């Protein structure tokens, strides 16, 4: 019986001494870092869009003007939004958007150029352009006249509602004029 009491006492001592007190002084973040989890557990990457995307729009006006807009994802350039929540490091990559615009009048190409962020960047608002993405280029048929074609282009900062709109005016000779559009805020 005496041997049983000694064994029981040793067993109870072992059980009560293994309560994790040695790890109690660590924060939850430190405990996770000491774990054997792979590095990928602490890093979450997301791409927007995840895959290549392309939209081609062909428009014919008055049987003699052909407008072709090809808008696609630039897979080699993106904007990074990086942040950390608890122990997870998030990286959100937003891929740049590019449009190719071709305008043909009576079978003659008067305009063939790439429209992207570089056409609009000015030195006045570098913070906006650092995180701005082009949303699209489209024909504004209400402002298009016989002398010129009018296009709208919108840029918005990633994960924000801050946007800037521009008008592209291309005359019948292929001359490009860019104007910033002032839009009123909706309250």
VOBA-1610 file (N, C-alpha, C; in pm, whole numbers, padded with zeros to 5 digits, always signed):
BEGIN
Unk+00083-00119+00000Unk+00000+00000+00000Unk+00087+00125+00000Unk+00198+00114+00074Unk+00288+00227+00082Unk+00347+00258-00056Unk+00377+00155-00132Unk+00430+00173-00267Unk+00326+00237-00359Unk+00202+00197-00342Unk+00095+00256-00421Unk+00080+00405-00391Unk+00089+00444-00264Unk+00079+00585-00224Unk+00192+00667-00283Unk+00311+00614-00286Unk+00426+00685-00342Unk+00406+00702-00494Unk+00361+00598-00561Unk+00336+00607-00705Unk+00227+00709-00735Unk+00124+00707-00656Unk+00015+00803-00674Unk+00062+00946-00652Unk+00142+00968-00552Unk+00196+01101-00524Unk+00286+01149-00637Unk+00371+01063-00689Unk+00458+01098-00801Unk+00374+01128-00925Unk+00272+01049-00949Unk+00185+01069-01065Unk+00109+01202-01057Unk+00056+01236-00943Unk-00016+01363-00924Unk+00079+01481-00939Unk+00199+01468-00888Unk+00299+01575-00902Unk+00333+01598-01049Unk+00348+01491-01125Unk+00378+01504-01268Unk+00263+01571-01343Unk+00144+01531-01314Unk+00027+01588-01383Unk+00012+01736-01353Unk+00026+01776-01230Unk+00006+01917-01193Unk+00121+02006-01237Unk+00238+01951-01259Unk+00351+02036-01300Unk+00353+02057-01452Unk+00273+01985-01529Unk+00270+01999-01675Unk+00148+02080-01718Unk+00130+02196-01661Unk+00011+02277-01691Unk+00039+02391-01787Unk+00158+02399-01849Unk+00188+02502-01947Unk+00231+02634-01889Unk+00273+02635-01763Unk+00315+02760-01701Unk+00436+02822-01773Unk+00519+02736-01834Unk+00635+02789-01904Unk+00595+02870-02027Unk+00478+02844-02086Unk+00430+02919-02202Unk+00336+03032-02163Unk+00299+03041-02039Unk+00201+03140-01995Unk+00254+03282-02009Unk+00384+03300-02003Unk+00440+03435-02011Unk+00446+03488-02154Unk+00418+03404-02255Unk+00423+03445-02395Unk+00287+03498-02441Unk+00292+03594-02531Unk+00168+03644-02592Unk+00120+03543-02695Unk-00007+03550-02736Unk-00055+03456-02839Unk+00027+03464-02969Unk+00071+03585-03005Unk+00152+03601-03126Unk+00284+03528-03113Unk+00347+03538-02996Unk+00475+03471-02974Unk+00457+03319-02973Unk+00346+03273-02920Unk+00320+03129-02921Unk+00304+03077-03063Unk+00234+03156-03148Unk+00219+03115-03288Unk+00353+03114-03360Unk+00436+03215-03335Unk+00566+03222-03401Unk+00655+03105-03359Unk+00640+03058-03237Unk+00721+02946-03189Unk+00668+02812-03239Unk+00547+02812-03289Unk+00491+02686-03338Unk+00562+02645-03466Unk+00537+02525-03508Unk+00603+02474-03628Unk+00517+02494-03753Unk+00435+02599-03754Unk+00351+02626-03870Unk+00437+02679-03985Unk+00400+02649-04109Unk+00479+02700-04223Unk+00461+02851-04237Unk+00559+02916-04300Unk+00554+03062-04320Unk+00431+03103-04399Unk+00383+03018-04489Unk+00267+03051-04570Unk+00141+03069-04485Unk+00141+03012-04365Unk+00027+03030-04275Unk+00013+03176-04234Unk+00123+03247-04224Unk+00124+03385-04177Unk+00114+03486-04290Unk+00109+03441-04415Unk+00105+03530-04530Unk-00013+03493-04617Unk-00103+03591-04641Unk-00220+03569-04726Unk-00211+03666-04844Unk-00199+03612-04965Unk-00191+03694-05086Unk-00318+03678-05167Unk-00364+03790-05224Unk-00485+03789-05306Unk-00460+03876-05428Unk-00494+03827-05546Unk-00479+03901-05671Unk-00617+03937-05724Unk-00628+04061-05772Unk-00755+04108-05828Unk-00730+04171-05962Unk-00780+04122-06072Unk-00844+03991-06088Unk-00741+03879-06078Unk-00791+03760-06049Unk-00701+03647-06031Unk-00641+03600-06163Unk-00716+03613-06272Unk-00672+03565-06402Unk-00680+03678-06505Unk-00619+03654-06619Unk-00621+03749-06728Unk-00764+03771-06775Unk-00797+03896-06802Unk-00931+03932-06848Unk-00918+04026-06967Unk-01007+04011-07064Unk-01003+04095-07183Unk-01144+04117-07235Unk-01173+04243-07271Unk-01302+04278-07329Unk-01274+04361-07454Unk-01333+04319-07567Unk-01317+04392-07692Unk-01453+04445-07733Unk-01460+04575-07760Unk-01583+04640-07803Unk-01559+04707-07937Unk-01640+04672-08036Unk-01633+04737-08166Unk-01763+04813-08188Unk-01749+04939-08228Unk-01865+05026-08249Unk-01854+05090-08386Unk-01965+05094-08458Unk-01970+05162-08588Unk-02066+05280-08575Unk-02019+05399-08616Unk-02101+05519-08609Unk-02115+05575-08751Unk-02237+05602-08793Unk-02266+05664-08923Unk-02206+05587-09041Unk-02190+05458-09029Unk-02137+05371-09134Unk-01997+05404-09182Unk-01933+05508-09129Unk-01797+05539-09177Unk-01695+05550-09063Unk-01739+05547-08938Unk-01646+05556-08824Unk-01650+05424-08749Unk-01533+05362-08736Unk-01522+05236-08663Unk-01434+05260-08541Unk-01486+05224-08424Unk-01414+05241-08298Unk-01394+05103-08237Unk-01270+05069-08208Unk-01238+04941-08145Unk-01166+04970-08014Unk-01222+04918-07905Unk-01162+04934-07773Unk-01135+04794-07717Unk-01008+04768-07690Unk-00968+04642-07627Unk-00915+04676-07489Unk-00986+04633-07386Unk-00947+04658-07247Unk-00904+04524-07186Unk-00785+04524-07125Unk-00732+04398-07074Unk-00652+04420-06946Unk-00625+04310-06878Unk-00549+04310-06753Unk-00401+04302-06784Unk-00325+04391-06725Unk-00178+04388-06736Unk-00126+04298-06624Unk-00086+04177-06661Unk-00046+04078-06561Unk+00091+04106-06500Unk+00168+04199-06559Unk+00303+04224-06508Unk+00313+04348-06420Unk+00207+04428-06412Unk+00209+04548-06327Unk+00088+04547-06234Unk+00113+04578-06109Unk+00004+04581-06013Unk+00032+04682-05903Unk-00071+04707-05825Unk-00062+04796-05709Unk-00079+04709-05586Unk+00010+04726-05490Unk+00010+04643-05370Unk-00049+04719-05252Unk-00143+04656-05184Unk-00194+04705-05056Unk-00155+04601-04952Unk-00069+04642-04860Unk-00012+04551-04762Unk-00056+04594-04622Unk-00101+04497-04542Unk-00138+04529-04405Unk-00129+04403-04320Unk-00129+04422-04189Unk-00116+04311-04096Unk-00229+04316-03995Unk-00294+04204-03975Unk-00397+04190-03873Unk-00356+04073-03785Unk-00335+04102-03658Unk-00284+04004-03562Unk-00151+03950-03614Unk-00143+03822-03640Unk-00017+03764-03687Unk-00017+03737-03837Unk-00127+03767-03904Unk-00138+03740-04047Unk-00099+03864-04127Unk-00009+03846-04221Unk+00037+03953-04310Unk-00038+03939-04442Unk-00120+04039-04476Unk-00201+04035-04597Unk-00135+04117-04707Unk-00139+04064-04829Unk-00091+04135-04947Unk-00200+04124-05053Unk-00261+04238-05086Unk-00361+04243-05191Unk-00299+04310-05313Unk-00293+04237-05423Unk-00236+04287-05547Unk-00349+04320-05644Unk-00352+04445-05690Unk-00452+04489-05787Unk-00383+04510-05921Unk-00421+04433-06020Unk-00356+04438-06150Unk-00404+04562-06228Unk-00309+04623-06299Unk-00339+04742-06380Unk-00429+04704-06498Unk-00506+04801-06545Unk-00594+04784-06659Unk-00544+04875-06772Unk-00543+04822-06893Unk-00496+04896-07010Unk-00601+04885-07120Unk-00618+04993-07197Unk-00709+04991-07312Unk-00633+05030-07438Unk-00656+04956-07544Unk-00606+04994-07676Unk-00724+05051-07753Unk-00705+05171-07806Unk-00811+05241-07877Unk-00769+05262-08022Unk-00852+05214-08114Unk-00827+05232-08257Unk-00951+05296-08318Unk-00930+05409-08388Unk-01040+05479-08454Unk-01008+05486-08603Unk-01103+05441-08683Unk-01088+05442-08828Unk-01205+05521-08888Unk-01172+05616-08976Unk-01274+05693-09046Unk-01255+05669-09196Unk-01361+05623-09261Unk-01359+05591-09404Unk-01242+05500-09441Unk-01214+05401-09357Unk-01108+05304-09384Unk-00968+05350-09349Unk-00953+05475-09304Unk-00821+05527-09269Unk-00811+05539-09116Unk-00705+05479-09059Unk-00685+05484-08914Unk-00632+05622-08876Unk-00712+05693-08793Unk-00670+05827-08749Unk-00613+05825-08608Unk-00642+05719-08533Unk-00593+05710-08395Unk-00571+05564-08360Unk-00453+05533-08309Unk-00421+05397-08265Unk-00321+05411-08150Unk-00370+05403-08027Unk-00283+05426-07913Unk-00331+05346-07792Unk-00241+05329-07697Unk-00271+05264-07570Unk-00308+05371-07469Unk-00418+05348-07400Unk-00466+05439-07296Unk-00449+05368-07163Unk-00367+05426-07078Unk-00349+05373-06943Unk-00320+05488-06848Unk-00282+05455-06728Unk-00260+05556-06624Unk-00154+05658-06664Unk-00056+05616-06740Unk+00054+05707-06776Unk+00008+05826-06861Unk-00104+05813-06931Unk-00157+05924-07010Unk-00212+06037-06922Unk-00240+06008-06796Unk-00312+06103-06711Unk-00231+06155-06593Unk-00122+06090-06561Unk-00045+06127-06442Unk+00011+06267-06456Unk-00013+06345-06353Unk+00051+06476-06343Unk+00122+06484-06209Unk+00211+06576-06195Unk+00291+06583-06072Unk+00216+06643-05954Unk+00097+06692-05977Unk+00021+06760-05871Unk-00038+06662-05769Unk-00074+06542-05815Unk-00147+06451-05727Unk-00083+06312-05728Unk+00042+06303-05692Unk+00114+06176-05698Unk+00058+06072-05602Unk+00003+06114-05487Unk-00054+06018-05392Unk-00173+05945-05452Unk-00255+06018-05528Unk-00369+05954-05593Unk-00322+05851-05695Unk-00230+05892-05781Unk-00188+05805-05892Unk-00110+05683-05845Unk-00048+05692-05729Unk+00028+05577-05676Unk-00065+05457-05653Unk-00189+05483-05610Unk-00283+05375-05578Unk-00407+05375-05667Unk-00401+05442-05783Unk-00519+05451-05869Unk-00518+05343-05977Unk-00636+05289-06004Unk-00656+05192-06112Unk-00756+05247-06212Unk-00730+05221-06339Unk-00827+05259-06441Unk-00942+05160-06437Unk-01064+05211-06435Unk-01181+05124-06432Unk-01229+05089-06572Unk-01204+05179-06667Unk-01248+05149-06803Unk-01248+05272-06891Unk-01259+05247-07019Unk-01266+05350-07123Unk-01390+05318-07205Unk-01478+05416-07221Unk-01598+05390-07300Unk-01640+05515-07376Unk-01707+05492-07489Unk-01754+05599-07575Unk-01874+05668-07510Unk-01869+05801-07505Unk-01981+05879-07454Unk-02054+05934-07575Unk-02157+05862-07619Unk-02226+05901-07744Unk-02311+06026-07729Unk-02341+06068-07606Unk-02420+06190-07591Unk-02335+06315-07614Unk-02203+06306-07596Unk-02117+06422-07617Unk-02035+06411-07746Unk-02048+06300-07817Unk-01979+06283-07944Unk-02050+06367-08050Unk-01971+06438-08131Unk-02026+06522-08239Unk-01969+06475-08373Unk-02007+06545-08480Unk-01953+06513-08613Unk-01804+06547-08622Unk-01759+06642-08542Unk-01619+06686-08546Unk-01527+06610-08451Unk-01584+06548-08347Unk-01497+06481-08249Unk-01572+06368-08178Unk-01491+06273-08133Unk-01543+06161-08054Unk-01506+06186-07908Unk-01598+06154-07819Unk-01578+06181-07677Unk-01582+06049-07601Unk-01480+06027-07519Unk-01470+05905-07439Unk-01459+05944-07291Unk-01509+05858-07204Unk-01495+05876-07061Unk-01398+05771-07006Unk-01315+05815-06911Unk-01221+05726-06843Unk-01232+05756-06694Unk-01240+05651-06613Unk-01248+05668-06468Unk-01133+05596-06401Unk-01080+05661-06296Unk-00975+05603-06213Unk-01021+05611-06068Unk-00999+05504-05993Unk-01031+05503-05850Unk-00913+05446-05773Unk-00894+05500-05653Unk-00791+05446-05564Unk-00838+05310-05514Unk-00743+05218-05496Unk-00780+05084-05450Unk-00838+05091-05310Unk-00935+05005-05286Unk-01002+04993-05156Unk-01045+05128-05103Unk-01102+05209-05193Unk-01144+05345-05158Unk-01257+05386-05251Unk-01324+05492-05216Unk-01426+05549-05303Unk-01379+05680-05365Unk-01249+05707-05358Unk-01192+05829-05416Unk-01162+05803-05562Unk-01228+05880-05649Unk-01217+05858-05793Unk-01194+05991-05866Unk-01140+05981-05986Unk-01127+06095-06076Unk-01173+06051-06214Unk-01251+06138-06279Unk-01303+06109-06412Unk-01239+06204-06513Unk-01218+06151-06633Unk-01156+06229-06740Unk-01236+06210-06867Unk-01228+06311-06953Unk-01284+06303-07086Unk-01172+06303-07188Unk-01181+06215-07285Unk-01087+06212-07396Unk-01162+06260-07520Unk-01109+06362-07580Unk-01170+06414-07702Unk-01071+06388-07816Unk-01118+06320-07919Unk-01035+06291-08036Unk-01105+06349-08157Unk-01038+06445-08221Unk-01100+06508-08338Unk-01082+06420-08462Unk-01138+06464-08574Unk-01135+06386-08697Unk-00995+06370-08756Unk-00898+06448-08706Unk-00759+06435-08750Unk-00677+06346-08657Unk-00737+06297-08549Unk-00668+06209-08457Unk-00599+06280-08342Unk-00624+06411-08326Unk-00564+06485-08216Unk-00638+06452-08086Unk-00558+06422-07982Unk-00613+06383-07851Unk-00606+06500-07754Unk-00719+06525-07688Unk-00727+06625-07581Unk-00783+06555-07458Unk-00715+06573-07345Unk-00760+06513-07219Unk-00807+06624-07127Unk-00927+06607-07072Unk-00977+06705-06976Unk-01026+06634-06851Unk-00992+06692-06736Unk-01039+06636-06610Unk-01182+06681-06587Unk-01267+06589-06549Unk-01406+06618-06523Unk-01425+06640-06374Unk-01493+06744-06337Unk-01522+06773-06198Unk-01660+06717-06168Unk-01664+06623-06077Unk-01792+06563-06040Unk-01825+06605-05897Unk-01953+06625-05874Unk-01997+06665-05740Unk-02005+06541-05651Unk-01971+06560-05526Unk-01982+06451-05430Unk-02128+06432-05393Unk-02167+06308-05377Unk-02304+06276-05334Unk-02305+06258-05183Unk-02391+06331-05117Unk-02399+06322-04971Unk-02527+06255-04930
//
